Amino acid sequence: MKKILVAGTVLLAVGAQAQKTAPAKPSAAKPVAAKPAQAVKPLKNSVDTVSYAIGTMVANFYKQQGIAKLNSAMVSKAINDVYGNGKVLLNENQANMALMRYMNPALSKNIEEGENFLAANKKKTGVKTTPSGLQYEVIREGTGARPAATDTVTVNYAGTLVNGTPFDKNDGISFPLNGVIPGWTEGLQLMTTGSKYKLYIPYQLAYGLNDQGPIPGGSVLVFEVDLVSIKGK
């Protein structure tokens, strides 16, 4: 009877000790080394290569011109529109103008001032506008012959910018009419010998977007011109 009691006591003690002992944690699994990712080759063929080359050339060129920021999505759209024969948002002249005005704020200002001047001047009494955009005003109408573009003429003239700044004046100068700015070639063919006209010449019919001596690019020019004579007539 005593042996049974002792044995039961030993079993209870062992069970209690077992409950106090924390179960062993399972051993952590060793990490598996990740396989290196396969590098993706961006230039897969010659078209990719030349396309990227063109992109770097264009970007480097305009970055050197002072354009520090571009919208690459619009650049991509323009290229896709042209190569896809789609409708482009700007024609070649408009694109050139946008670029020049962006890169040269002073040019943009000159063009805007000239456009505003011509728009207001067009409404004045006595001012006429030709299909090319040339504006003129008759100060005195002569009675002689009109020159052709191939004639040589002799004139007196004075030229100013739209703000009144003078840039040139000459008396008794002769020149072939087809050898001067388009605004002069057109304007003087409207005149008869002995006439005096005032010509308002848009930059497109004058010196364009480039500076010409004291004349800033994009300037409207104003001339008072006396047509003195026509050589051979």
ABEGO torsion letter per residue (X at the ends): XAAAAAAAAAAAAAAAAAAABBBBBBBBBBBBBBBBBBBBBABABAAAAAAAAAAAAAAAAAAAAGBABBBAAAAAAAAAAAAAGBBBABBAAAAAAAAAAAABAAAAAAAAAAAAAAAAAAABBGBBBBAAGBBBBBABBBABBBBBAABBBBBBBBBBBAAGBBABBBBGBBBBAAABBAAAAAAAAABBBGBBBBBBBBAAABAEABBBEABBBGBBBBBBBBBABBBGX
